[in-house]
Amino acid sequence: MNINTLPMVNACLNTLSAVLLLTGYTFIRRGNRNAHRFCMITAFVISIVFLISLPHSTYALAGIIYYPGHGASRILLFYGPLDPTPH
C-alpha cells in the first residue's frame, strides 16, 4: 500500500462506519434486531480500526509536529476541542 493512499483508506473506513450506523438504524426501526446488531458491531469494529489507523497515517505522512506556542495558547489547543459549547 502506498503511503499516500492512507487518507483515502481512513475516509473509506469512516464512511463505511457511518453507512453501517444508518443501516442499523433502519433495521431496528423495521424490527430486525439481528441485522441491527450485526450492523452495530461491524460499525464499532470498523471505527476501532479507523481510530487505530488515523494516528499511524498522520505520523507516516507528517511525522511528529510540535506546537511552538507556550502558556494559554497551548492549553487552548489541547483542551479547546473538548469544550462542549458550539463555536
RABEL-V645587 format. One record per residue. SS is DSSP state (h for helix, s for strand, l for the rest). PHI is phi in radians with two decimals (NA if undefined). PSI is psi in radians with two decimals (999 if undefined). Layout:
ss & phi & psi
SS & PHI & PSI
SS & PHI & PSI
//
This chain:
ss & phi & psi
l & NA & 2.34
l & -1.31 & 2.48
h & -1.12 & -0.47
h & -1.32 & -0.19
h & -1.54 & -0.13
h & -1.05 & -0.74
h & -1.06 & -0.64
h & -1.17 & -0.70
h & -1.09 & -0.76
h & -1.10 & -0.72
h & -1.12 & -0.70
h & -1.16 & -0.70
h & -1.08 & -0.77
h & -1.15 & -0.73
h & -1.14 & -0.76
h & -1.08 & -0.69
h & -1.10 & -0.74
h & -1.13 & -0.71
h & -1.11 & -0.73
h & -1.13 & -0.66
h & -1.11 & -0.77
h & -1.16 & -0.68
h & -1.14 & -0.73
h & -1.09 & -0.67
h & -1.09 & -0.75
h & -1.09 & -0.74
h & -1.11 & -0.72
h & -1.24 & -0.56
h & -1.16 & -0.52
l & -1.57 & -0.05
l & 1.53 & 0.18
l & -1.59 & 1.53
h & -1.19 & -0.67
h & -1.14 & -0.77
h & -1.16 & -0.65
h & -1.07 & -0.83
h & -1.06 & -0.77
h & -1.03 & -0.80
h & -1.12 & -0.71
h & -1.19 & -0.74
h & -1.17 & -0.73
h & -1.14 & -0.72
h & -1.10 & -0.68
h & -1.11 & -0.81
h & -1.12 & -0.75
h & -1.15 & -0.64
h & -1.13 & -0.67
h & -1.12 & -0.75
h & -1.06 & -0.73
h & -1.07 & -0.80
h & -1.19 & -0.45
h & -1.37 & -0.68
h & -1.37 & -0.46
h & -1.05 & -0.91
h & -1.11 & -0.59
h & -1.16 & -0.74
h & -1.23 & -0.63
h & -1.12 & -0.77
h & -1.15 & -0.71
h & -1.14 & -0.60
h & -1.50 & -0.66
h & -2.03 & -0.29
l & 1.33 & -2.92
l & -1.47 & 2.22
l & -2.04 & 2.09
l & -1.65 & 2.39
l & -1.33 & 2.20
l & -1.39 & -0.20
l & -1.34 & 2.92
l & -2.40 & 2.83
l & 1.27 & -2.39
h & -1.12 & -0.63
h & -1.13 & -0.59
h & -1.21 & -0.71
h & -1.12 & -0.75
h & -1.10 & -0.63
h & -1.12 & -0.77
h & -1.37 & -0.64
h & -1.87 & -0.16
h & -1.06 & -0.77
h & -1.15 & -0.27
h & -1.48 & -0.14
l & -1.19 & 2.16
l & -1.37 & -0.16
l & -1.39 & 2.52
l & -1.22 & 2.62
l & -1.88 & 999
//
